[in-house]
Amino acid sequence: MGNICRSPSAEGVFRHMVAEAGLADVVGVDSAGTHSFHIGEPPDARAQAAARKRGYEISGSTARLVTPEDFREFDLILAMDWENLSALQQQCPKVYQHKLMLLMRFANEFEEATVPDPYYGGPEGFNKVLDYLEDACQGVLELVRKRATQYQAA
């Protein structure tokens, strides 16, 4: 939504996984918000602290809005919840609608459909978000690894 909690955390988690998988040179990772609440700001300090405790560095992220170019440039555009998915669907040209999905669709351990917004809660909410993100991002990595292998073989 504002690109200071869930999405930069997901970017950090997935960027870390992509690097560990040796795919950093073929897989681009970014995050953006659907609302302009925090443009230009770094991630929430609580999100940074929770991420750092798990070995993810997100302090270099800066909140930005989704752009029309994002819909063209990225293969997957993953939303944290229904409200953000709806906002993306309204902005996205029809030709790119197939790229829009909920991130938790890729989760294997958790059954929740969405990643809860930890902004108005305490530190435990940020840890729960990271649990969800690690699970879902592992599922995304499996898909990306298959696609990268197919791309490199072509």
DSSP file (Angstrom, degrees, kcal/mol; ACC not computed):
  #  RESIDUE AA STRUCTURE BP1 BP2  ACC     N-H-->O    O-->H-N    N-H-->O    O-->H-N    TCO  KAPPA ALPHA  PHI   PSI    X-CA   Y-CA   Z-CA
    1    1 A M              0   0    0      0, 0.0    34,-2.7     0, 0.0    33,-0.6   0.000 360.0 360.0 360.0 -67.5    0.0    0.0    0.0
    2    2 A G        -     0   0    0     31,-0.2    36,-0.3    32,-0.2    31,-0.2   0.524 360.0-126.5 -97.6  -6.4    2.5    2.7    1.2
    3    3 A N  S    S+     0   0    0     29,-0.2    30,-0.1    60,-0.1    28,-0.1   0.848  84.2  97.3  66.0  37.6    5.6    0.7    0.3
    4    4 A I  S    S+     0   0    0     39,-0.1    40,-2.9    59,-0.1    43,-0.2   0.478  87.8  18.8-128.8  -7.4    7.2    0.9    3.8
    5    5 A C  S  > S+     0   0    0     38,-0.2     4,-1.3    42,-0.1     5,-0.1   0.574 125.3  19.0-123.6 -80.9    6.3   -2.4    5.5
    6    6 A R  H  > S+     0   0    0      2,-0.2     4,-2.8     1,-0.2     5,-0.2   0.939 122.2  48.1 -69.4 -49.3    5.2   -5.5    3.7
    7    7 A S  H  > S+     0   0    0      1,-0.2     4,-2.6     2,-0.2    -1,-0.2   0.910 113.4  44.6 -67.7 -43.1    6.4   -4.8    0.1
    8    8 A P  H  > S+     0   0    0      0, 0.0     4,-2.4     0, 0.0    -1,-0.2   0.859 114.4  52.4 -67.6 -28.7   10.0   -3.7    0.9
    9    9 A S  H  X S+     0   0    0     -4,-1.3     4,-2.6     2,-0.2    -2,-0.2   0.930 110.6  46.8 -66.6 -44.0   10.2   -6.7    3.3
   10   10 A A  H  X S+     0   0    0     -4,-2.8     4,-2.9     2,-0.2     5,-0.3   0.905 111.2  52.2 -62.5 -41.3    9.0   -9.0    0.6
   11   11 A E  H  X S+     0   0    0     -4,-2.6     4,-2.9    -5,-0.2     5,-0.2   0.934 111.6  46.6 -59.2 -45.9   11.6   -7.4   -1.8
   12   12 A G  H  X S+     0   0    0     -4,-2.4     4,-2.0     2,-0.2    45,-0.2   0.913 114.3  46.5 -63.9 -44.2   14.3   -8.0    0.7
   13   13 A V  H  X S+     0   0    0     -4,-2.6     4,-2.1     2,-0.2    -2,-0.2   0.946 117.5  42.5 -62.9 -48.8   13.4  -11.6    1.4
   14   14 A F  H  X S+     0   0    0     -4,-2.9     4,-2.9     1,-0.2     5,-0.2   0.898 111.5  53.9 -70.1 -39.2   13.0  -12.4   -2.3
   15   15 A R  H  X S+     0   0    0     -4,-2.9     4,-2.3    -5,-0.3    -1,-0.2   0.914 110.1  49.5 -58.1 -42.2   16.2  -10.6   -3.3
   16   16 A H  H  X S+     0   0    0     -4,-2.0     4,-2.5    -5,-0.2    -2,-0.2   0.921 112.3  47.0 -62.3 -45.8   18.1  -12.6   -0.7
   17   17 A M  H  X S+     0   0    0     -4,-2.1     4,-1.9     2,-0.2    -2,-0.2   0.903 111.2  51.3 -64.1 -41.7   16.6  -15.9   -2.0
   18   18 A V  H  <>S+     0   0    0     -4,-2.9     5,-2.6     2,-0.2     6,-0.5   0.915 111.1  48.1 -62.5 -43.5   17.3  -15.0   -5.6
   19   19 A A  H ><5S+     0   0    0     -4,-2.3     3,-1.5     1,-0.2    -2,-0.2   0.928 110.8  50.3 -63.5 -45.2   20.9  -14.2   -4.7
   20   20 A E  H 3<5S+     0   0    0     -4,-2.5    -1,-0.2     1,-0.3    -2,-0.2   0.827 108.5  53.5 -62.8 -30.5   21.3  -17.5   -2.8
   21   21 A A  T 3<5S-     0   0    0     -4,-1.9    -1,-0.3    -5,-0.2    -2,-0.2   0.482 115.5-117.1 -81.9  -2.7   19.9  -19.4   -5.7
   22   22 A G  T < 5S+     0   0    0     -3,-1.5     3,-0.2    -4,-0.3    -3,-0.2   0.763  85.4 113.6  74.4  25.2   22.5  -17.8   -8.1
   23   23 A L    >>< +     0   0    0     -5,-2.6     3,-1.9    -6,-0.2     4,-1.8   0.286  30.9 109.3-111.1   9.0   19.8  -16.0  -10.1
   24   24 A A  T 34 S+     0   0    0     -6,-0.5    -1,-0.1     1,-0.3    -5,-0.1   0.774  77.4  55.6 -60.7 -26.2   20.6  -12.4   -9.3
   25   25 A D  T 34 S+     0   0    0     -3,-0.2    -1,-0.3     1,-0.2    -2,-0.1   0.601 118.9  31.2 -83.3  -9.2   21.9  -11.7  -12.8
   26   26 A V  T <4 S+     0   0    0     -3,-1.9     2,-0.5     1,-0.2    -2,-0.2   0.505 109.8  67.6-122.0  -9.0   18.7  -12.9  -14.5
   27   27 A V     <  -     0   0    0     -4,-1.8     2,-0.3   -12,-0.1    -1,-0.2  -0.960  62.8-157.3-121.0 120.8   15.9  -12.0  -12.0
   28   28 A G        -     0   0    0     -2,-0.5     2,-0.4    -3,-0.1    -3,-0.1  -0.754   9.6-168.2 -93.6 142.3   15.0   -8.4  -11.2
   29   29 A V        +     0   0    0     -2,-0.3     2,-0.3    -5,-0.1   -18,-0.0  -0.996  16.8 148.7-132.9 133.7   13.2   -7.7   -7.9
   30   30 A D        -     0   0    0     -2,-0.4     2,-0.3     2,-0.0    -2,-0.0  -0.962  26.1-145.3-153.5 167.3   11.5   -4.4   -6.8
   31   31 A S        +     0   0    0     -2,-0.3     2,-0.3   -28,-0.1    33,-0.1  -0.971  17.2 170.8-137.8 156.0    8.7   -3.2   -4.7
   32   32 A A        -     0   0    0     -2,-0.3    33,-0.2    31,-0.1   -29,-0.2  -0.975  24.2-119.5-157.2 162.5    6.2   -0.3   -5.0
   33   33 A G  B     -a   65   0A   0     31,-3.2    33,-2.4    -2,-0.3   -31,-0.2  -0.644   7.1-143.4-106.7 164.5    3.1    1.0   -3.4
   34   34 A T  S    S+     0   0    0    -33,-0.6     2,-0.3    -2,-0.2   -32,-0.2   0.523  88.2  51.7 -99.3 -10.1   -0.4    1.6   -4.6
   35   35 A H  S    S-     0   0    0    -34,-2.7     3,-0.4    29,-0.1    -2,-0.1  -0.926  77.0-132.1-128.4 152.8   -0.9    4.8   -2.5
   36   36 A S    >   +     0   0    0     -2,-0.3     3,-0.7     1,-0.2   -34,-0.1   0.094  67.2 118.5 -93.3  23.3    1.3    7.9   -2.1
   37   37 A F  T 3  S+     0   0    0      1,-0.2    -1,-0.2   -36,-0.2   -35,-0.1   0.842  88.2  17.4 -57.4 -38.1    1.3    8.0    1.7
   38   38 A H  T >  S+     0   0    0     -3,-0.4     3,-2.4   -36,-0.3    25,-0.3   0.058  77.3 164.2-130.3  24.8    5.1    7.6    2.1
   39   39 A I  T <  S+     0   0    0     -3,-0.7    25,-0.2     1,-0.3   -36,-0.1  -0.185  74.7  14.5 -52.2 132.6    6.8    8.3   -1.2
   40   40 A G  T 3  S+     0   0    0     23,-3.0    -1,-0.3     1,-0.3    24,-0.1   0.334 100.2 120.5  86.2  -6.3   10.5    8.9   -0.8
   41   41 A E    <   -     0   0    0     -3,-2.4    22,-3.2     1,-0.1    -1,-0.3  -0.560  63.3-117.7 -89.8 154.1   10.6    7.4    2.7
   42   42 A P        -     0   0    0      0, 0.0    20,-0.2     0, 0.0     3,-0.1  -0.318  50.9 -72.0 -76.0 170.6   12.7    4.4    3.9
   43   43 A P        -     0   0    0      0, 0.0   -38,-0.2     0, 0.0   -39,-0.1  -0.260  66.5 -79.6 -60.5 152.9   11.0    1.3    5.2
   44   44 A D     >  -     0   0    0    -40,-2.9     4,-2.4     1,-0.1     3,-0.3  -0.227  39.7-122.8 -50.6 138.8    9.3    1.5    8.6
   45   45 A A  H  > S+     0   0    0      1,-0.2     4,-2.4     2,-0.2     5,-0.2   0.835 112.6  53.6 -59.1 -34.3   12.0    1.1   11.4
   46   46 A R  H  > S+     0   0    0      2,-0.2     4,-2.3     1,-0.2    -1,-0.2   0.878 108.4  49.1 -69.3 -36.9   10.1   -1.9   12.8
   47   47 A A  H  > S+     0   0    0     -3,-0.3     4,-2.5   -43,-0.2    -2,-0.2   0.912 111.7  49.8 -66.2 -42.0   10.1   -3.6    9.4
   48   48 A Q  H  X S+     0   0    0     -4,-2.4     4,-2.8     2,-0.2    -2,-0.2   0.927 111.6  48.1 -61.8 -44.9   13.9   -2.9    9.1
   49   49 A A  H  X S+     0   0    0     -4,-2.4     4,-1.9     2,-0.2    -2,-0.2   0.928 113.2  46.6 -63.6 -46.0   14.6   -4.3   12.6
   50   50 A A  H  X S+     0   0    0     -4,-2.3     4,-0.8     1,-0.2    -1,-0.2   0.918 114.9  47.2 -62.5 -43.4   12.6   -7.5   12.1
   51   51 A A  H ><>S+     0   0    0     -4,-2.5     5,-2.6     1,-0.2     3,-1.1   0.927 109.7  53.1 -63.8 -45.3   14.2   -8.0    8.7
   52   52 A R  H ><5S+     0   0    0     -4,-2.8     3,-1.5     1,-0.3    -1,-0.2   0.874 102.2  59.1 -59.6 -38.5   17.7   -7.4   10.0
   53   53 A K  H 3<5S+     0   0    0     -4,-1.9    -1,-0.3     1,-0.3    -2,-0.2   0.766 109.5  44.8 -62.8 -24.1   17.2  -10.0   12.8
   54   54 A R  T <<5S-     0   0    0     -3,-1.1    -1,-0.3    -4,-0.8    -2,-0.2   0.347 126.2 -98.7-101.9   5.6   16.5  -12.6   10.0
   55   55 A G  T < 5S+     0   0    0     -3,-1.5     2,-0.4    -4,-0.3    -3,-0.2   0.662  81.5 127.4  90.9  16.4   19.5  -11.5    7.9
   56   56 A Y      < -     0   0    0     -5,-2.6     2,-0.6    -6,-0.1    -1,-0.3  -0.896  45.7-151.6-108.1 136.6   17.6   -9.3    5.3
   57   57 A E        +     0   0    0     -2,-0.4    -9,-0.1   -45,-0.2     3,-0.0  -0.925  31.1 151.5-108.9 116.2   18.7   -5.8    4.6
   58   58 A I    >   +     0   0    0     -2,-0.6     3,-1.8   -10,-0.2    -1,-0.1   0.343  41.6 103.1-121.9   3.6   15.9   -3.5    3.5
   59   59 A S  T 3  S+     0   0    0      1,-0.3    -1,-0.1   -11,-0.1   -11,-0.0   0.733  74.9  63.0 -64.2 -21.7   17.2   -0.1    4.7
   60   60 A G  T 3  S+     0   0    0    -18,-0.1    -1,-0.3     2,-0.0     2,-0.1   0.547  81.2 105.0 -80.9  -6.8   18.2    0.9    1.2
   61   61 A S    <   -     0   0    0     -3,-1.8     2,-0.4   -53,-0.0    -3,-0.0  -0.409  53.9-159.6 -73.8 150.8   14.7    0.8   -0.2
   62   62 A T        -     0   0    0    -20,-0.2   -23,-0.1    -2,-0.1   -21,-0.1  -0.999  26.1-109.8-132.2 130.2   12.7    4.0   -0.9
   63   63 A A        +     0   0    0    -22,-3.2   -23,-3.0    -2,-0.4     2,-0.3  -0.316  47.5 162.1 -62.1 135.5    9.0    4.1   -1.1
   64   64 A R        -     0   0    0    -25,-0.2   -31,-3.2   -24,-0.1     2,-0.3  -0.942  35.9-105.3-145.7 165.6    7.6    4.7   -4.6
   65   65 A L  B     -a   33   0A   0     -2,-0.3   -31,-0.2   -33,-0.2     2,-0.1  -0.642  40.8 -97.8 -91.1 151.7    4.4    4.3   -6.5
   66   66 A V        -     0   0    0    -33,-2.4    -1,-0.1    -2,-0.3   -34,-0.0  -0.462  45.8-152.4 -60.7 137.9    3.7    1.6   -9.1
   67   67 A T    >>  -     0   0    0     -2,-0.1     4,-0.9     1,-0.1     3,-0.8  -0.759  27.0-111.2-113.0 161.1    4.2    3.0  -12.5
   68   68 A P  H 3> S+     0   0    0      0, 0.0     4,-0.8     0, 0.0     3,-0.5   0.848 118.6  59.8 -57.2 -32.9    2.7    2.2  -15.9
   69   69 A E  H 3> S+     0   0    0      1,-0.2     4,-3.1     2,-0.2     3,-0.4   0.822  93.2  65.6 -65.2 -31.2    6.1    0.9  -16.9
   70   70 A D  H <> S+     0   0    0     -3,-0.8     4,-2.3     1,-0.2    -1,-0.2   0.888  96.7  55.1 -58.7 -39.3    6.1   -1.7  -14.1
   71   71 A F  H  < S+     0   0    0     -4,-0.9    -1,-0.2    -3,-0.5    -2,-0.2   0.853 115.9  37.9 -64.2 -33.7    3.1   -3.5  -15.7
   72   72 A R  H  < S+     0   0    0     -4,-0.8    -2,-0.2    -3,-0.4    -1,-0.2   0.891 119.0  47.0 -80.9 -43.1    5.1   -3.9  -18.9
   73   73 A E  H  < S+     0   0    0     -4,-3.1     2,-0.3     2,-0.0    -2,-0.2   0.867 100.5  66.6 -73.7 -40.5    8.5   -4.6  -17.4
   74   74 A F     <  -     0   0    0     -4,-2.3     3,-0.1    -5,-0.2    25,-0.1  -0.616  61.1-152.2 -94.0 144.9    7.8   -7.2  -14.7
   75   75 A D  S    S+     0   0    0     -2,-0.3     2,-0.4     1,-0.2    -1,-0.1   0.805  87.4  29.6 -79.0 -32.2    6.7  -10.7  -15.3
   76   76 A L        -     0   0    0      2,-0.0     2,-0.5    24,-0.0    -1,-0.2  -0.991  59.4-171.2-130.0 137.5    4.9  -11.0  -11.9
   77   77 A I  E     -b  100   0B   0     22,-2.7    24,-1.9    -2,-0.4     2,-0.5  -0.943  18.9-164.9-128.8 108.8    3.3   -8.2   -9.9
   78   78 A L  E     -b  101   0B   0     -2,-0.5     2,-0.2    22,-0.2    24,-0.2  -0.830   3.9-155.6-108.5 125.5    2.3   -9.6   -6.5
   79   79 A A  E     -b  102   0B   0     22,-3.1    24,-2.9    -2,-0.5    25,-0.4  -0.646  14.3-143.0 -98.1 153.5   -0.1   -7.9   -4.1
   80   80 A M  S    S+     0   0    0     -2,-0.2    35,-3.0    22,-0.2     2,-0.3   0.762  79.0   2.7 -84.9 -27.9   -0.2   -8.3   -0.4
   81   81 A D  S  > S-     0   0    0     33,-0.2     4,-2.3     1,-0.1     5,-0.2  -0.921  79.8 -92.2-152.8 175.0   -4.0   -8.1    0.0
   82   82 A W  H  > S+     0   0    0     -2,-0.3     4,-2.7     1,-0.2     5,-0.2   0.868 118.4  55.7 -62.9 -39.2   -7.3   -7.8   -1.8
   83   83 A E  H  > S+     0   0    0      1,-0.2     4,-2.1     2,-0.2    -1,-0.2   0.922 111.8  42.7 -62.0 -44.1   -7.4   -4.0   -1.6
   84   84 A N  H  > S+     0   0    0      2,-0.2     4,-2.4     1,-0.2    -1,-0.2   0.867 112.1  53.8 -71.5 -35.6   -4.0   -3.6   -3.2
   85   85 A L  H  X S+     0   0    0     -4,-2.3     4,-2.6     2,-0.2    -2,-0.2   0.925 109.6  49.2 -61.7 -43.0   -4.8   -6.2   -5.8
   86   86 A S  H  X S+     0   0    0     -4,-2.7     4,-1.9     2,-0.2    -2,-0.2   0.913 109.9  50.9 -61.7 -43.4   -8.0   -4.3   -6.7
   87   87 A A  H  X S+     0   0    0     -4,-2.1     4,-1.2     1,-0.2    -1,-0.2   0.902 111.9  47.7 -61.3 -41.0   -6.0   -1.1   -7.0
   88   88 A L  H  X S+     0   0    0     -4,-2.4     4,-2.4     1,-0.2     3,-0.3   0.903 108.7  54.0 -66.4 -41.3   -3.5   -2.7   -9.3
   89   89 A Q  H  < S+     0   0    0     -4,-2.6    -1,-0.2     1,-0.2    -2,-0.2   0.865 107.3  51.6 -61.4 -35.6   -6.3   -4.2  -11.4
   90   90 A Q  H  < S+     0   0    0     -4,-1.9    -1,-0.2     1,-0.2    -2,-0.2   0.817 116.8  39.1 -70.8 -30.3   -7.8   -0.8  -11.9
   91   91 A Q  H  < S+     0   0    0     -4,-1.2    -2,-0.2    -3,-0.3    -1,-0.2   0.762  96.9  93.7 -87.9 -28.2   -4.4    0.7  -13.0
   92   92 A C  S  < S-     0   0    0     -4,-2.4     5,-0.1    -5,-0.1     2,-0.0  -0.474  77.8-119.4 -79.3 131.0   -3.2   -2.2  -15.1
   93   93 A P    >   -     0   0    0      0, 0.0     3,-2.1     0, 0.0     4,-0.4  -0.354  29.9-114.0 -60.4 146.9   -3.8   -2.4  -18.9
   94   94 A K  G >  S+     0   0    0      1,-0.3     3,-1.3     2,-0.2     4,-0.4   0.836 113.3  64.6 -53.6 -37.0   -5.8   -5.5  -19.9
   95   95 A V  G 3  S+     0   0    0      1,-0.3    -1,-0.3     2,-0.1     3,-0.2   0.720 109.9  38.3 -63.3 -20.2   -2.9   -6.9  -21.8
   96   96 A Y  G X  S+     0   0    0     -3,-2.1     3,-2.0     1,-0.1     4,-0.3   0.349  81.6 105.0-111.3   4.7   -0.9   -7.3  -18.5
   97   97 A Q  G X  S+     0   0    0     -3,-1.3     3,-1.7    -4,-0.4    -2,-0.1   0.800  70.4  68.8 -57.8 -30.2   -3.7   -8.3  -16.1
   98   98 A H  G 3  S+     0   0    0     -4,-0.4    -1,-0.3     1,-0.3    -2,-0.1   0.679  90.4  63.4 -64.1 -16.5   -2.4  -11.9  -16.1
   99   99 A K  G <  S+     0   0    0     -3,-2.0   -22,-2.7   -23,-0.1     2,-0.4   0.632  83.3  94.5 -81.3 -14.8    0.7  -10.7  -14.2
  100  100 A L  E <   +b   77   0B   0     -3,-1.7     2,-0.3    -4,-0.3   -22,-0.2  -0.665  48.3 140.6 -88.2 128.5   -1.3   -9.6  -11.2
  101  101 A M  E     -b   78   0B   0    -24,-1.9   -22,-3.1    -2,-0.4     2,-0.4  -0.972  54.3 -94.5-154.1 163.5   -1.7  -12.1   -8.3
  102  102 A L  E >   -b   79   0B   0     -2,-0.3     3,-1.4   -24,-0.2     4,-0.2  -0.716  31.9-135.1 -79.8 136.3   -1.8  -12.3   -4.5
  103  103 A L  G >  S+     0   0    0    -24,-2.9     3,-2.2    -2,-0.4     4,-0.1   0.889 101.7  63.9 -58.5 -40.9    1.7  -13.2   -3.1
  104  104 A M  G >  S+     0   0    0      9,-0.4     3,-1.4   -25,-0.4    -1,-0.3   0.600  79.5  83.2 -66.7  -8.6    0.2  -15.7   -0.7
  105  105 A R  G <  S+     0   0    0     -3,-1.4    -1,-0.3     1,-0.2    -2,-0.2   0.778  91.9  51.2 -58.8 -25.3   -1.0  -17.8   -3.7
  106  106 A F  G <  S+     0   0    0     -3,-2.2    -1,-0.2    -4,-0.2    -2,-0.2   0.432  84.9 115.7 -94.6  -1.0    2.6  -19.1   -3.7
  107  107 A A    <   -     0   0    0     -3,-1.4    29,-0.1     5,-0.2    25,-0.0  -0.396  37.3-179.5 -71.1 145.9    2.7  -20.1    0.0
  108  108 A N  S    S+     0   0    0     -2,-0.1    -1,-0.1    27,-0.1    28,-0.1   0.674  79.7  38.6-112.4 -31.8    3.0  -23.7    0.9
  109  109 A E  S    S+     0   0    0     23,-0.1     2,-0.3     1,-0.0    23,-0.1   0.866 110.3  56.2 -90.0 -42.2    2.9  -23.6    4.7
  110  110 A F        -     0   0    0     22,-0.1    -3,-0.1     1,-0.1    -1,-0.0  -0.724  59.1-160.6 -98.3 143.9    0.4  -20.9    5.5
  111  111 A E        +     0   0    0     -2,-0.3    -1,-0.1    -3,-0.0    -4,-0.0   0.507  52.1 119.5 -99.1  -7.4   -3.2  -21.0    4.1
  112  112 A E        -     0   0    0      1,-0.1    -5,-0.2     2,-0.0    -2,-0.1  -0.263  58.1-144.6 -60.1 146.3   -4.0  -17.3    4.5
  113  113 A A  S    S+     0   0    0     -8,-0.0    -9,-0.4     1,-0.0     2,-0.3   0.732  77.3  34.1 -83.4 -24.1   -4.9  -15.6    1.3
  114  114 A T  S    S-     0   0    0    -10,-0.1   -33,-0.2   -11,-0.1   -34,-0.1  -0.872  77.3-115.3-133.5 162.1   -3.3  -12.3    2.3
  115  115 A V        -     0   0    0    -35,-3.0  -109,-0.1    -2,-0.3    14,-0.1  -0.875  42.2-123.4 -94.6 121.5   -0.3  -10.8    4.2
  116  116 A P        -     0   0    0      0, 0.0   -35,-0.0     0, 0.0    13,-0.0  -0.324  20.3-113.8 -68.4 147.5   -1.7   -8.8    7.1
  117  117 A D        -     0   0    0      1,-0.1     3,-0.4  -112,-0.0     9,-0.1  -0.717  27.7-171.7 -81.1 117.0   -0.6   -5.1    7.4
  118  118 A P    >   +     0   0    0      0, 0.0     3,-1.9     0, 0.0     8,-0.2   0.474  55.3 105.0 -87.4  -0.7    1.6   -4.8   10.6
  119  119 A Y  T 3  S+     0   0    0      1,-0.3   -73,-0.1     6,-0.1     7,-0.0   0.827  84.0  37.9 -54.0 -43.1    1.7   -1.0   10.5
  120  120 A Y  T 3  S+     0   0    0     -3,-0.4    -1,-0.3     5,-0.0     2,-0.1   0.360 111.5  69.2 -94.1   6.5   -0.7   -0.3   13.4
  121  121 A G  S <  S-     0   0    0     -3,-1.9     0, 0.0     1,-0.2     0, 0.0  -0.314  85.6 -85.0-109.1-166.1    0.4   -3.2   15.6
  122  122 A G    >>  -     0   0    0     -2,-0.1     3,-1.3     1,-0.0     4,-0.7  -0.196  53.8 -78.9 -92.8-173.7    3.5   -4.2   17.6
  123  123 A P  H >> S+     0   0    0      0, 0.0     4,-1.4     0, 0.0     3,-0.6   0.779 121.5  68.5 -60.3 -29.3    6.7   -5.9   16.6
  124  124 A E  H 3> S+     0   0    0      1,-0.2     4,-2.1     2,-0.2     5,-0.1   0.824  93.3  59.8 -62.3 -29.5    5.2   -9.3   16.6
  125  125 A G  H <> S+     0   0    0     -3,-1.3     4,-2.2     1,-0.2    -1,-0.2   0.860 102.3  51.7 -65.1 -35.3    3.1   -8.4   13.5
  126  126 A F  H <X S+     0   0    0     -4,-0.7     4,-1.9    -3,-0.6    -1,-0.2   0.851 109.3  50.1 -70.9 -34.2    6.3   -7.7   11.6
  127  127 A N  H  X S+     0   0    0     -4,-1.4     4,-2.0     2,-0.2    -2,-0.2   0.895 109.8  50.5 -68.9 -39.8    7.7  -11.1   12.5
  128  128 A K  H  X S+     0   0    0     -4,-2.1     4,-2.2     2,-0.2    -2,-0.2   0.915 108.6  52.9 -62.6 -42.6    4.4  -12.8   11.4
  129  129 A V  H  X S+     0   0    0     -4,-2.2     4,-2.9     1,-0.2    -1,-0.2   0.919 108.1  50.4 -58.4 -44.5    4.6  -10.9    8.1
  130  130 A L  H  X S+     0   0    0     -4,-1.9     4,-2.8     2,-0.2     5,-0.2   0.874 106.7  54.9 -64.2 -36.6    8.2  -12.2    7.6
  131  131 A D  H  X S+     0   0    0     -4,-2.0     4,-1.8     2,-0.2    -1,-0.2   0.951 112.7  43.0 -58.1 -48.2    7.0  -15.8    8.3
  132  132 A Y  H  X S+     0   0    0     -4,-2.2     4,-2.9     1,-0.2     5,-0.3   0.922 114.5  50.1 -63.4 -45.2    4.4  -15.4    5.6
  133  133 A L  H  X S+     0   0    0     -4,-2.9     4,-3.0     1,-0.2     5,-0.3   0.903 108.4  51.5 -64.4 -41.8    6.8  -13.7    3.2
  134  134 A E  H  X S+     0   0    0     -4,-2.8     4,-1.4     2,-0.2    -1,-0.2   0.914 113.6  45.7 -61.5 -41.6    9.5  -16.4    3.6
  135  135 A D  H  X S+     0   0    0     -4,-1.8     4,-1.4    -5,-0.2    -2,-0.2   0.964 117.8  40.9 -64.5 -53.5    6.9  -19.1    2.8
  136  136 A A  H  X S+     0   0    0     -4,-2.9     4,-2.2     1,-0.2    -2,-0.2   0.896 112.8  54.0 -65.9 -40.7    5.4  -17.3   -0.2
  137  137 A C  H  X S+     0   0    0     -4,-3.0     4,-2.6    -5,-0.3    -1,-0.2   0.834 103.3  57.6 -65.7 -30.5    8.7  -16.1   -1.6
  138  138 A Q  H  X S+     0   0    0     -4,-1.4     4,-1.7    -5,-0.3    -1,-0.2   0.908 107.8  47.9 -63.2 -40.4   10.0  -19.7   -1.5
  139  139 A G  H  X S+     0   0    0     -4,-1.4     4,-1.5     2,-0.2    -2,-0.2   0.889 111.2  49.6 -65.5 -40.1    7.1  -20.6   -3.7
  140  140 A V  H  X S+     0   0    0     -4,-2.2     4,-2.9     1,-0.2     5,-0.2   0.905 107.1  56.3 -64.1 -40.8    7.7  -17.7   -6.1
  141  141 A L  H  X S+     0   0    0     -4,-2.6     4,-2.9     1,-0.2     5,-0.2   0.886 102.8  54.9 -59.9 -39.0   11.4  -18.7   -6.2
  142  142 A E  H  X S+     0   0    0     -4,-1.7     4,-1.8     2,-0.2    -1,-0.2   0.926 112.0  43.6 -59.9 -44.4   10.4  -22.2   -7.4
  143  143 A L  H  X S+     0   0    0     -4,-1.5     4,-2.4     2,-0.2    -2,-0.2   0.934 114.9  48.5 -65.0 -46.4    8.4  -20.7  -10.3
  144  144 A V  H  X S+     0   0    0     -4,-2.9     4,-2.9     1,-0.2     5,-0.2   0.881 108.4  54.3 -63.7 -38.9   11.2  -18.2  -11.1
  145  145 A R  H  X S+     0   0    0     -4,-2.9     4,-2.2    -5,-0.2    -1,-0.2   0.915 109.8  47.7 -61.9 -42.9   13.8  -20.9  -11.1
  146  146 A K  H  X S+     0   0    0     -4,-1.8     4,-2.2    -5,-0.2    -2,-0.2   0.930 113.8  46.7 -63.0 -45.2   11.8  -22.9  -13.6
  147  147 A R  H  X S+     0   0    0     -4,-2.4     4,-2.5     1,-0.2    -2,-0.2   0.903 111.9  50.4 -64.8 -41.1   11.3  -19.9  -15.8
  148  148 A A  H  X S+     0   0    0     -4,-2.9     4,-2.6     2,-0.2    -1,-0.2   0.891 109.9  50.7 -65.2 -39.0   15.0  -18.9  -15.7
  149  149 A T  H  X S+     0   0    0     -4,-2.2     4,-1.7    -5,-0.2    -1,-0.2   0.914 112.2  46.6 -64.0 -43.3   16.0  -22.4  -16.6
  150  150 A Q  H  X S+     0   0    0     -4,-2.2     4,-1.1     2,-0.2    -2,-0.2   0.894 112.9  50.2 -64.8 -40.2   13.7  -22.4  -19.6
  151  151 A Y  H  < S+     0   0    0     -4,-2.5     3,-0.3     1,-0.2    -2,-0.2   0.907 111.2  47.7 -64.3 -43.6   14.9  -18.9  -20.6
  152  152 A Q  H  < S+     0   0    0     -4,-2.6    -1,-0.2     1,-0.2    -2,-0.2   0.819 110.4  52.9 -69.2 -29.8   18.6  -19.9  -20.4
  153  153 A A  H  <        0   0    0     -4,-1.7    -1,-0.2     1,-0.2    -2,-0.2   0.743 360.0 360.0 -75.1 -23.6   17.9  -23.1  -22.4
  154  154 A A     <        0   0    0     -4,-1.1    -1,-0.2    -3,-0.3    -2,-0.2   0.472 360.0 360.0 -77.4 360.0   16.2  -21.2  -25.2
